[in-house]
Amino acid sequence: MIKQYVRVVGVAVIALSVLHGCGAPEDYVGMEAVVETSQKKVPKWVKKPPKPSRKYYYFVGQEDGKTRSDVYAYQRAISEISSFLNTRAQTLYAQKETGDGLSTLSKYRESYIQLVSNASIRGALRKDRYMEKIKKTLDNGHDRFFRHYVLVAISKKDLKASEARTLEQQINTAQETDPDAADALIAIQSTIQQTVVED
């Protein structure tokens, strides 16, 4: 009886070992495995960047590299800010350029993008960061690298103030040389002033 019990247990152990081995995923070229993280839990903003809050616009930068430095991920987030501001300016100015037929607004738009972007980037706040150490399967072995994520925010209040200052300067310049452009810029300024920003 004991021998029969030992045989049954032995067969069960072998069967479980075979089944367990079959269930383990095999490495394939391109497979990535996270072997280390900077936090126990992946922050929600890594998978889905946060929507704007009452006070901030949020941007996520991501970059892979061989060091623990997240400087390039931060630069990617700054690039996202510039893209956002460029699109915002295109929207504000394009309505007046096409609607009023003012081709001279393009120089003001470019200046606006440059000045507001510079101010926003200087005021950008690093809200959070997250890092993963990745092991990637290659044809001839494995590669290890770091994947960095950086969450950056810009203040809606500061952005609105920067836009107001820039437009005020542009209006003053345009009133002396191009009154039609000045009128269009005043309309753009009015649109921005109607935007509600909470303190």
PyMOL CGO cylinders between C-alpha atoms (Angstrom):
from pymol import cmd
from pymol.cgo import CYLINDER

trace = [
    CYLINDER, 0.00, 0.00, 0.00, 2.78, 2.44, 0.87, 0.3, 1, 1, 1, 1, 1, 1,
    CYLINDER, 2.78, 2.44, 0.87, 4.63, 1.53, -2.35, 0.3, 1, 1, 1, 1, 1, 1,
    CYLINDER, 4.63, 1.53, -2.35, 1.50, 2.17, -4.37, 0.3, 1, 1, 1, 1, 1, 1,
    CYLINDER, 1.50, 2.17, -4.37, 1.02, 5.54, -2.62, 0.3, 1, 1, 1, 1, 1, 1,
    CYLINDER, 1.02, 5.54, -2.62, 4.65, 6.52, -3.37, 0.3, 1, 1, 1, 1, 1, 1,
    CYLINDER, 4.65, 6.52, -3.37, 4.15, 5.56, -7.05, 0.3, 1, 1, 1, 1, 1, 1,
    CYLINDER, 4.15, 5.56, -7.05, 0.96, 7.63, -7.35, 0.3, 1, 1, 1, 1, 1, 1,
    CYLINDER, 0.96, 7.63, -7.35, 2.62, 10.63, -5.69, 0.3, 1, 1, 1, 1, 1, 1,
    CYLINDER, 2.62, 10.63, -5.69, 5.71, 10.19, -7.92, 0.3, 1, 1, 1, 1, 1, 1,
    CYLINDER, 5.71, 10.19, -7.92, 3.60, 10.07, -11.09, 0.3, 1, 1, 1, 1, 1, 1,
    CYLINDER, 3.60, 10.07, -11.09, 1.63, 13.13, -9.92, 0.3, 1, 1, 1, 1, 1, 1,
    CYLINDER, 1.63, 13.13, -9.92, 4.84, 15.08, -9.26, 0.3, 1, 1, 1, 1, 1, 1,
    CYLINDER, 4.84, 15.08, -9.26, 6.23, 14.18, -12.70, 0.3, 1, 1, 1, 1, 1, 1,
    CYLINDER, 6.23, 14.18, -12.70, 2.93, 15.10, -14.39, 0.3, 1, 1, 1, 1, 1, 1,
    CYLINDER, 2.93, 15.10, -14.39, 2.81, 18.45, -12.58, 0.3, 1, 1, 1, 1, 1, 1,
    CYLINDER, 2.81, 18.45, -12.58, 6.42, 19.15, -13.52, 0.3, 1, 1, 1, 1, 1, 1,
    CYLINDER, 6.42, 19.15, -13.52, 5.71, 18.45, -17.20, 0.3, 1, 1, 1, 1, 1, 1,
    CYLINDER, 5.71, 18.45, -17.20, 2.54, 20.54, -17.16, 0.3, 1, 1, 1, 1, 1, 1,
    CYLINDER, 2.54, 20.54, -17.16, 4.25, 23.41, -15.37, 0.3, 1, 1, 1, 1, 1, 1,
    CYLINDER, 4.25, 23.41, -15.37, 7.09, 23.37, -17.89, 0.3, 1, 1, 1, 1, 1, 1,
    CYLINDER, 7.09, 23.37, -17.89, 4.61, 23.45, -20.78, 0.3, 1, 1, 1, 1, 1, 1,
    CYLINDER, 4.61, 23.45, -20.78, 2.85, 26.49, -19.37, 0.3, 1, 1, 1, 1, 1, 1,
    CYLINDER, 2.85, 26.49, -19.37, 5.97, 28.64, -19.07, 0.3, 1, 1, 1, 1, 1, 1,
    CYLINDER, 5.97, 28.64, -19.07, 6.29, 31.12, -21.93, 0.3, 1, 1, 1, 1, 1, 1,
    CYLINDER, 6.29, 31.12, -21.93, 9.28, 30.65, -24.17, 0.3, 1, 1, 1, 1, 1, 1,
    CYLINDER, 9.28, 30.65, -24.17, 11.49, 33.59, -24.95, 0.3, 1, 1, 1, 1, 1, 1,
    CYLINDER, 11.49, 33.59, -24.95, 11.10, 34.94, -28.46, 0.3, 1, 1, 1, 1, 1, 1,
    CYLINDER, 11.10, 34.94, -28.46, 13.08, 37.58, -30.31, 0.3, 1, 1, 1, 1, 1, 1,
    CYLINDER, 13.08, 37.58, -30.31, 11.77, 41.00, -29.35, 0.3, 1, 1, 1, 1, 1, 1,
    CYLINDER, 11.77, 41.00, -29.35, 10.23, 39.81, -26.08, 0.3, 1, 1, 1, 1, 1, 1,
    CYLINDER, 10.23, 39.81, -26.08, 10.60, 42.38, -23.30, 0.3, 1, 1, 1, 1, 1, 1,
    CYLINDER, 10.60, 42.38, -23.30, 10.50, 41.58, -19.60, 0.3, 1, 1, 1, 1, 1, 1,
    CYLINDER, 10.50, 41.58, -19.60, 10.50, 44.15, -16.81, 0.3, 1, 1, 1, 1, 1, 1,
    CYLINDER, 10.50, 44.15, -16.81, 13.19, 43.13, -14.32, 0.3, 1, 1, 1, 1, 1, 1,
    CYLINDER, 13.19, 43.13, -14.32, 13.20, 46.21, -12.07, 0.3, 1, 1, 1, 1, 1, 1,
    CYLINDER, 13.20, 46.21, -12.07, 10.98, 49.25, -11.45, 0.3, 1, 1, 1, 1, 1, 1,
    CYLINDER, 10.98, 49.25, -11.45, 11.33, 52.52, -9.58, 0.3, 1, 1, 1, 1, 1, 1,
    CYLINDER, 11.33, 52.52, -9.58, 7.93, 52.08, -7.91, 0.3, 1, 1, 1, 1, 1, 1,
    CYLINDER, 7.93, 52.08, -7.91, 5.98, 49.04, -6.76, 0.3, 1, 1, 1, 1, 1, 1,
    CYLINDER, 5.98, 49.04, -6.76, 3.01, 49.90, -8.94, 0.3, 1, 1, 1, 1, 1, 1,
    CYLINDER, 3.01, 49.90, -8.94, 3.00, 51.41, -12.44, 0.3, 1, 1, 1, 1, 1, 1,
    CYLINDER, 3.00, 51.41, -12.44, 1.47, 54.91, -12.17, 0.3, 1, 1, 1, 1, 1, 1,
    CYLINDER, 1.47, 54.91, -12.17, -1.79, 55.34, -14.09, 0.3, 1, 1, 1, 1, 1, 1,
    CYLINDER, -1.79, 55.34, -14.09, -0.36, 58.24, -16.10, 0.3, 1, 1, 1, 1, 1, 1,
    CYLINDER, -0.36, 58.24, -16.10, 2.23, 55.91, -17.71, 0.3, 1, 1, 1, 1, 1, 1,
    CYLINDER, 2.23, 55.91, -17.71, -0.45, 53.94, -19.55, 0.3, 1, 1, 1, 1, 1, 1,
    CYLINDER, -0.45, 53.94, -19.55, -2.91, 56.80, -20.05, 0.3, 1, 1, 1, 1, 1, 1,
    CYLINDER, -2.91, 56.80, -20.05, -1.70, 60.39, -19.81, 0.3, 1, 1, 1, 1, 1, 1,
    CYLINDER, -1.70, 60.39, -19.81, -3.93, 62.47, -17.53, 0.3, 1, 1, 1, 1, 1, 1,
    CYLINDER, -3.93, 62.47, -17.53, -6.52, 64.80, -18.98, 0.3, 1, 1, 1, 1, 1, 1,
    CYLINDER, -6.52, 64.80, -18.98, -6.13, 68.48, -18.17, 0.3, 1, 1, 1, 1, 1, 1,
    CYLINDER, -6.13, 68.48, -18.17, -7.15, 69.36, -14.64, 0.3, 1, 1, 1, 1, 1, 1,
    CYLINDER, -7.15, 69.36, -14.64, -8.61, 72.67, -13.50, 0.3, 1, 1, 1, 1, 1, 1,
    CYLINDER, -8.61, 72.67, -13.50, -5.10, 74.05, -13.02, 0.3, 1, 1, 1, 1, 1, 1,
    CYLINDER, -5.10, 74.05, -13.02, -2.77, 72.13, -15.35, 0.3, 1, 1, 1, 1, 1, 1,
    CYLINDER, -2.77, 72.13, -15.35, -2.17, 70.66, -18.78, 0.3, 1, 1, 1, 1, 1, 1,
    CYLINDER, -2.17, 70.66, -18.78, -0.20, 67.39, -18.50, 0.3, 1, 1, 1, 1, 1, 1,
    CYLINDER, -0.20, 67.39, -18.50, 2.39, 65.88, -20.83, 0.3, 1, 1, 1, 1, 1, 1,
    CYLINDER, 2.39, 65.88, -20.83, 4.25, 62.57, -20.73, 0.3, 1, 1, 1, 1, 1, 1,
    CYLINDER, 4.25, 62.57, -20.73, 7.69, 61.97, -22.16, 0.3, 1, 1, 1, 1, 1, 1,
    CYLINDER, 7.69, 61.97, -22.16, 9.06, 58.46, -22.67, 0.3, 1, 1, 1, 1, 1, 1,
    CYLINDER, 9.06, 58.46, -22.67, 12.54, 57.39, -23.73, 0.3, 1, 1, 1, 1, 1, 1,
    CYLINDER, 12.54, 57.39, -23.73, 14.66, 54.24, -23.66, 0.3, 1, 1, 1, 1, 1, 1,
    CYLINDER, 14.66, 54.24, -23.66, 18.33, 54.47, -22.74, 0.3, 1, 1, 1, 1, 1, 1,
    CYLINDER, 18.33, 54.47, -22.74, 21.32, 52.75, -21.21, 0.3, 1, 1, 1, 1, 1, 1,
    CYLINDER, 21.32, 52.75, -21.21, 21.52, 54.98, -18.12, 0.3, 1, 1, 1, 1, 1, 1,
    CYLINDER, 21.52, 54.98, -18.12, 19.28, 55.73, -15.16, 0.3, 1, 1, 1, 1, 1, 1,
    CYLINDER, 19.28, 55.73, -15.16, 19.00, 59.38, -16.24, 0.3, 1, 1, 1, 1, 1, 1,
    CYLINDER, 19.00, 59.38, -16.24, 15.56, 60.52, -17.41, 0.3, 1, 1, 1, 1, 1, 1,
    CYLINDER, 15.56, 60.52, -17.41, 16.80, 63.70, -19.11, 0.3, 1, 1, 1, 1, 1, 1,
    CYLINDER, 16.80, 63.70, -19.11, 15.77, 62.54, -22.60, 0.3, 1, 1, 1, 1, 1, 1,
    CYLINDER, 15.77, 62.54, -22.60, 12.29, 61.53, -21.41, 0.3, 1, 1, 1, 1, 1, 1,
    CYLINDER, 12.29, 61.53, -21.41, 11.95, 65.01, -19.91, 0.3, 1, 1, 1, 1, 1, 1,
    CYLINDER, 11.95, 65.01, -19.91, 12.99, 66.53, -23.24, 0.3, 1, 1, 1, 1, 1, 1,
    CYLINDER, 12.99, 66.53, -23.24, 10.32, 64.42, -24.96, 0.3, 1, 1, 1, 1, 1, 1,
    CYLINDER, 10.32, 64.42, -24.96, 7.70, 65.83, -22.59, 0.3, 1, 1, 1, 1, 1, 1,
    CYLINDER, 7.70, 65.83, -22.59, 8.92, 69.37, -23.35, 0.3, 1, 1, 1, 1, 1, 1,
    CYLINDER, 8.92, 69.37, -23.35, 8.59, 68.55, -27.05, 0.3, 1, 1, 1, 1, 1, 1,
    CYLINDER, 8.59, 68.55, -27.05, 4.98, 67.50, -26.39, 0.3, 1, 1, 1, 1, 1, 1,
    CYLINDER, 4.98, 67.50, -26.39, 4.36, 70.91, -24.77, 0.3, 1, 1, 1, 1, 1, 1,
    CYLINDER, 4.36, 70.91, -24.77, 5.73, 72.68, -27.85, 0.3, 1, 1, 1, 1, 1, 1,
    CYLINDER, 5.73, 72.68, -27.85, 3.52, 70.56, -30.11, 0.3, 1, 1, 1, 1, 1, 1,
    CYLINDER, 3.52, 70.56, -30.11, 0.46, 71.35, -28.01, 0.3, 1, 1, 1, 1, 1, 1,
    CYLINDER, 0.46, 71.35, -28.01, 1.17, 75.09, -28.07, 0.3, 1, 1, 1, 1, 1, 1,
    CYLINDER, 1.17, 75.09, -28.07, 1.82, 75.03, -31.81, 0.3, 1, 1, 1, 1, 1, 1,
    CYLINDER, 1.82, 75.03, -31.81, -1.56, 73.37, -32.42, 0.3, 1, 1, 1, 1, 1, 1,
    CYLINDER, -1.56, 73.37, -32.42, -3.25, 75.81, -30.05, 0.3, 1, 1, 1, 1, 1, 1,
    CYLINDER, -3.25, 75.81, -30.05, -1.73, 78.80, -31.87, 0.3, 1, 1, 1, 1, 1, 1,
    CYLINDER, -1.73, 78.80, -31.87, -2.62, 77.36, -35.27, 0.3, 1, 1, 1, 1, 1, 1,
    CYLINDER, -2.62, 77.36, -35.27, -6.24, 77.08, -34.14, 0.3, 1, 1, 1, 1, 1, 1,
    CYLINDER, -6.24, 77.08, -34.14, -6.42, 80.60, -32.67, 0.3, 1, 1, 1, 1, 1, 1,
    CYLINDER, -6.42, 80.60, -32.67, -4.70, 82.36, -35.55, 0.3, 1, 1, 1, 1, 1, 1,
    CYLINDER, -4.70, 82.36, -35.55, -5.95, 80.24, -38.46, 0.3, 1, 1, 1, 1, 1, 1,
    CYLINDER, -5.95, 80.24, -38.46, -9.56, 81.27, -37.89, 0.3, 1, 1, 1, 1, 1, 1,
    CYLINDER, -9.56, 81.27, -37.89, -8.60, 84.93, -38.31, 0.3, 1, 1, 1, 1, 1, 1,
    CYLINDER, -8.60, 84.93, -38.31, -6.10, 84.34, -41.11, 0.3, 1, 1, 1, 1, 1, 1,
    CYLINDER, -6.10, 84.34, -41.11, -8.58, 82.50, -43.32, 0.3, 1, 1, 1, 1, 1, 1,
    CYLINDER, -8.58, 82.50, -43.32, -11.75, 84.25, -42.18, 0.3, 1, 1, 1, 1, 1, 1,
    CYLINDER, -11.75, 84.25, -42.18, -10.38, 87.77, -42.50, 0.3, 1, 1, 1, 1, 1, 1,
    CYLINDER, -10.38, 87.77, -42.50, -7.93, 87.02, -45.31, 0.3, 1, 1, 1, 1, 1, 1,
    CYLINDER, -7.93, 87.02, -45.31, -4.98, 88.35, -43.32, 0.3, 1, 1, 1, 1, 1, 1,
    CYLINDER, -4.98, 88.35, -43.32, -1.79, 86.69, -44.49, 0.3, 1, 1, 1, 1, 1, 1,
    CYLINDER, -1.79, 86.69, -44.49, 0.24, 89.09, -42.32, 0.3, 1, 1, 1, 1, 1, 1,
    CYLINDER, 0.24, 89.09, -42.32, -0.96, 87.26, -39.21, 0.3, 1, 1, 1, 1, 1, 1,
    CYLINDER, -0.96, 87.26, -39.21, 1.40, 84.37, -39.96, 0.3, 1, 1, 1, 1, 1, 1,
    CYLINDER, 1.40, 84.37, -39.96, 4.42, 86.36, -38.71, 0.3, 1, 1, 1, 1, 1, 1,
    CYLINDER, 4.42, 86.36, -38.71, 2.54, 87.17, -35.50, 0.3, 1, 1, 1, 1, 1, 1,
    CYLINDER, 2.54, 87.17, -35.50, 1.55, 83.52, -35.12, 0.3, 1, 1, 1, 1, 1, 1,
    CYLINDER, 1.55, 83.52, -35.12, 5.18, 82.38, -35.41, 0.3, 1, 1, 1, 1, 1, 1,
    CYLINDER, 5.18, 82.38, -35.41, 6.29, 84.98, -32.87, 0.3, 1, 1, 1, 1, 1, 1,
    CYLINDER, 6.29, 84.98, -32.87, 3.44, 83.97, -30.55, 0.3, 1, 1, 1, 1, 1, 1,
    CYLINDER, 3.44, 83.97, -30.55, 4.42, 80.29, -30.72, 0.3, 1, 1, 1, 1, 1, 1,
    CYLINDER, 4.42, 80.29, -30.72, 8.06, 81.10, -29.94, 0.3, 1, 1, 1, 1, 1, 1,
    CYLINDER, 8.06, 81.10, -29.94, 7.39, 83.45, -27.02, 0.3, 1, 1, 1, 1, 1, 1,
    CYLINDER, 7.39, 83.45, -27.02, 4.61, 81.43, -25.37, 0.3, 1, 1, 1, 1, 1, 1,
    CYLINDER, 4.61, 81.43, -25.37, 6.51, 78.14, -25.83, 0.3, 1, 1, 1, 1, 1, 1,
    CYLINDER, 6.51, 78.14, -25.83, 9.64, 79.56, -24.22, 0.3, 1, 1, 1, 1, 1, 1,
    CYLINDER, 9.64, 79.56, -24.22, 7.67, 80.91, -21.25, 0.3, 1, 1, 1, 1, 1, 1,
    CYLINDER, 7.67, 80.91, -21.25, 5.73, 77.66, -20.78, 0.3, 1, 1, 1, 1, 1, 1,
    CYLINDER, 5.73, 77.66, -20.78, 8.83, 75.50, -21.01, 0.3, 1, 1, 1, 1, 1, 1,
    CYLINDER, 8.83, 75.50, -21.01, 10.61, 77.64, -18.41, 0.3, 1, 1, 1, 1, 1, 1,
    CYLINDER, 10.61, 77.64, -18.41, 7.62, 77.20, -16.10, 0.3, 1, 1, 1, 1, 1, 1,
    CYLINDER, 7.62, 77.20, -16.10, 7.12, 73.48, -16.74, 0.3, 1, 1, 1, 1, 1, 1,
    CYLINDER, 7.12, 73.48, -16.74, 6.75, 71.43, -13.55, 0.3, 1, 1, 1, 1, 1, 1,
    CYLINDER, 6.75, 71.43, -13.55, 8.12, 67.92, -13.25, 0.3, 1, 1, 1, 1, 1, 1,
    CYLINDER, 8.12, 67.92, -13.25, 5.25, 66.17, -11.46, 0.3, 1, 1, 1, 1, 1, 1,
    CYLINDER, 5.25, 66.17, -11.46, 6.39, 62.55, -11.40, 0.3, 1, 1, 1, 1, 1, 1,
    CYLINDER, 6.39, 62.55, -11.40, 8.74, 60.01, -12.93, 0.3, 1, 1, 1, 1, 1, 1,
    CYLINDER, 8.74, 60.01, -12.93, 8.82, 56.27, -13.38, 0.3, 1, 1, 1, 1, 1, 1,
    CYLINDER, 8.82, 56.27, -13.38, 11.54, 53.91, -14.58, 0.3, 1, 1, 1, 1, 1, 1,
    CYLINDER, 11.54, 53.91, -14.58, 11.63, 50.28, -15.69, 0.3, 1, 1, 1, 1, 1, 1,
    CYLINDER, 11.63, 50.28, -15.69, 14.70, 48.16, -16.33, 0.3, 1, 1, 1, 1, 1, 1,
    CYLINDER, 14.70, 48.16, -16.33, 13.93, 46.00, -19.36, 0.3, 1, 1, 1, 1, 1, 1,
    CYLINDER, 13.93, 46.00, -19.36, 15.47, 42.74, -20.51, 0.3, 1, 1, 1, 1, 1, 1,
    CYLINDER, 15.47, 42.74, -20.51, 14.89, 42.27, -24.25, 0.3, 1, 1, 1, 1, 1, 1,
    CYLINDER, 14.89, 42.27, -24.25, 15.49, 38.99, -26.06, 0.3, 1, 1, 1, 1, 1, 1,
    CYLINDER, 15.49, 38.99, -26.06, 17.68, 39.26, -29.16, 0.3, 1, 1, 1, 1, 1, 1,
    CYLINDER, 17.68, 39.26, -29.16, 18.84, 36.73, -31.75, 0.3, 1, 1, 1, 1, 1, 1,
    CYLINDER, 18.84, 36.73, -31.75, 22.14, 36.34, -29.95, 0.3, 1, 1, 1, 1, 1, 1,
    CYLINDER, 22.14, 36.34, -29.95, 21.16, 36.82, -26.31, 0.3, 1, 1, 1, 1, 1, 1,
    CYLINDER, 21.16, 36.82, -26.31, 19.65, 39.64, -24.30, 0.3, 1, 1, 1, 1, 1, 1,
    CYLINDER, 19.65, 39.64, -24.30, 19.89, 43.41, -24.10, 0.3, 1, 1, 1, 1, 1, 1,
    CYLINDER, 19.89, 43.41, -24.10, 19.18, 45.40, -20.96, 0.3, 1, 1, 1, 1, 1, 1,
    CYLINDER, 19.18, 45.40, -20.96, 18.10, 49.02, -20.93, 0.3, 1, 1, 1, 1, 1, 1,
    CYLINDER, 18.10, 49.02, -20.93, 16.05, 51.52, -18.95, 0.3, 1, 1, 1, 1, 1, 1,
    CYLINDER, 16.05, 51.52, -18.95, 12.66, 52.87, -20.02, 0.3, 1, 1, 1, 1, 1, 1,
    CYLINDER, 12.66, 52.87, -20.02, 11.97, 56.26, -18.47, 0.3, 1, 1, 1, 1, 1, 1,
    CYLINDER, 11.97, 56.26, -18.47, 8.65, 58.08, -18.17, 0.3, 1, 1, 1, 1, 1, 1,
    CYLINDER, 8.65, 58.08, -18.17, 8.32, 61.68, -16.99, 0.3, 1, 1, 1, 1, 1, 1,
    CYLINDER, 8.32, 61.68, -16.99, 5.08, 63.51, -16.20, 0.3, 1, 1, 1, 1, 1, 1,
    CYLINDER, 5.08, 63.51, -16.20, 5.32, 67.27, -16.76, 0.3, 1, 1, 1, 1, 1, 1,
    CYLINDER, 5.32, 67.27, -16.76, 2.65, 69.94, -16.23, 0.3, 1, 1, 1, 1, 1, 1,
    CYLINDER, 2.65, 69.94, -16.23, 2.19, 73.53, -17.29, 0.3, 1, 1, 1, 1, 1, 1,
    CYLINDER, 2.19, 73.53, -17.29, -0.03, 75.88, -15.36, 0.3, 1, 1, 1, 1, 1, 1,
    CYLINDER, -0.03, 75.88, -15.36, -3.16, 77.02, -17.21, 0.3, 1, 1, 1, 1, 1, 1,
    CYLINDER, -3.16, 77.02, -17.21, -3.01, 80.31, -15.31, 0.3, 1, 1, 1, 1, 1, 1,
    CYLINDER, -3.01, 80.31, -15.31, 0.63, 80.94, -16.31, 0.3, 1, 1, 1, 1, 1, 1,
    CYLINDER, 0.63, 80.94, -16.31, -0.09, 79.96, -19.91, 0.3, 1, 1, 1, 1, 1, 1,
    CYLINDER, -0.09, 79.96, -19.91, -3.01, 82.37, -20.09, 0.3, 1, 1, 1, 1, 1, 1,
    CYLINDER, -3.01, 82.37, -20.09, -0.86, 85.18, -18.61, 0.3, 1, 1, 1, 1, 1, 1,
    CYLINDER, -0.86, 85.18, -18.61, 1.93, 84.47, -21.09, 0.3, 1, 1, 1, 1, 1, 1,
    CYLINDER, 1.93, 84.47, -21.09, -0.54, 84.49, -23.97, 0.3, 1, 1, 1, 1, 1, 1,
    CYLINDER, -0.54, 84.49, -23.97, -2.02, 87.79, -22.75, 0.3, 1, 1, 1, 1, 1, 1,
    CYLINDER, -2.02, 87.79, -22.75, 1.42, 89.46, -22.48, 0.3, 1, 1, 1, 1, 1, 1,
    CYLINDER, 1.42, 89.46, -22.48, 2.46, 88.22, -25.91, 0.3, 1, 1, 1, 1, 1, 1,
    CYLINDER, 2.46, 88.22, -25.91, -0.76, 89.34, -27.58, 0.3, 1, 1, 1, 1, 1, 1,
    CYLINDER, -0.76, 89.34, -27.58, -0.61, 92.74, -25.88, 0.3, 1, 1, 1, 1, 1, 1,
    CYLINDER, -0.61, 92.74, -25.88, 2.88, 93.28, -27.31, 0.3, 1, 1, 1, 1, 1, 1,
    CYLINDER, 2.88, 93.28, -27.31, 1.73, 92.13, -30.74, 0.3, 1, 1, 1, 1, 1, 1,
    CYLINDER, 1.73, 92.13, -30.74, -1.33, 94.39, -30.69, 0.3, 1, 1, 1, 1, 1, 1,
    CYLINDER, -1.33, 94.39, -30.69, 0.80, 97.41, -29.76, 0.3, 1, 1, 1, 1, 1, 1,
    CYLINDER, 0.80, 97.41, -29.76, 3.20, 96.67, -32.61, 0.3, 1, 1, 1, 1, 1, 1,
    CYLINDER, 3.20, 96.67, -32.61, 0.43, 95.99, -35.14, 0.3, 1, 1, 1, 1, 1, 1,
    CYLINDER, 0.43, 95.99, -35.14, -1.53, 99.15, -34.28, 0.3, 1, 1, 1, 1, 1, 1,
    CYLINDER, -1.53, 99.15, -34.28, 1.36, 101.23, -35.57, 0.3, 1, 1, 1, 1, 1, 1,
    CYLINDER, 1.36, 101.23, -35.57, 1.96, 99.31, -38.81, 0.3, 1, 1, 1, 1, 1, 1,
    CYLINDER, 1.96, 99.31, -38.81, -1.01, 97.06, -39.65, 0.3, 1, 1, 1, 1, 1, 1,
    CYLINDER, -1.01, 97.06, -39.65, -4.40, 98.11, -38.15, 0.3, 1, 1, 1, 1, 1, 1,
    CYLINDER, -4.40, 98.11, -38.15, -6.26, 95.15, -39.75, 0.3, 1, 1, 1, 1, 1, 1,
    CYLINDER, -6.26, 95.15, -39.75, -3.88, 92.70, -38.10, 0.3, 1, 1, 1, 1, 1, 1,
    CYLINDER, -3.88, 92.70, -38.10, -4.28, 94.59, -34.81, 0.3, 1, 1, 1, 1, 1, 1,
    CYLINDER, -4.28, 94.59, -34.81, -8.06, 94.11, -35.00, 0.3, 1, 1, 1, 1, 1, 1,
    CYLINDER, -8.06, 94.11, -35.00, -7.62, 90.38, -35.64, 0.3, 1, 1, 1, 1, 1, 1,
    CYLINDER, -7.62, 90.38, -35.64, -5.17, 90.10, -32.74, 0.3, 1, 1, 1, 1, 1, 1,
    CYLINDER, -5.17, 90.10, -32.74, -7.64, 91.88, -30.45, 0.3, 1, 1, 1, 1, 1, 1,
    CYLINDER, -7.64, 91.88, -30.45, -10.27, 89.28, -31.43, 0.3, 1, 1, 1, 1, 1, 1,
    CYLINDER, -10.27, 89.28, -31.43, -7.80, 86.47, -30.62, 0.3, 1, 1, 1, 1, 1, 1,
    CYLINDER, -7.80, 86.47, -30.62, -7.03, 88.16, -27.29, 0.3, 1, 1, 1, 1, 1, 1,
    CYLINDER, -7.03, 88.16, -27.29, -10.76, 88.30, -26.54, 0.3, 1, 1, 1, 1, 1, 1,
    CYLINDER, -10.76, 88.30, -26.54, -11.09, 84.57, -27.23, 0.3, 1, 1, 1, 1, 1, 1,
    CYLINDER, -11.09, 84.57, -27.23, -8.27, 83.78, -24.80, 0.3, 1, 1, 1, 1, 1, 1,
    CYLINDER, -8.27, 83.78, -24.80, -9.66, 86.12, -22.12, 0.3, 1, 1, 1, 1, 1, 1,
    CYLINDER, -9.66, 86.12, -22.12, -12.96, 84.24, -22.21, 0.3, 1, 1, 1, 1, 1, 1,
    CYLINDER, -12.96, 84.24, -22.21, -11.16, 81.06, -21.17, 0.3, 1, 1, 1, 1, 1, 1,
    CYLINDER, -11.16, 81.06, -21.17, -11.86, 80.38, -17.50, 0.3, 1, 1, 1, 1, 1, 1,
    CYLINDER, -11.86, 80.38, -17.50, -8.86, 79.35, -15.43, 0.3, 1, 1, 1, 1, 1, 1,
    CYLINDER, -8.86, 79.35, -15.43, -9.14, 78.45, -11.75, 0.3, 1, 1, 1, 1, 1, 1,
    CYLINDER, -9.14, 78.45, -11.75, -6.50, 79.53, -9.26, 0.3, 1, 1, 1, 1, 1, 1,
]
cmd.load_cgo(trace, "trace")
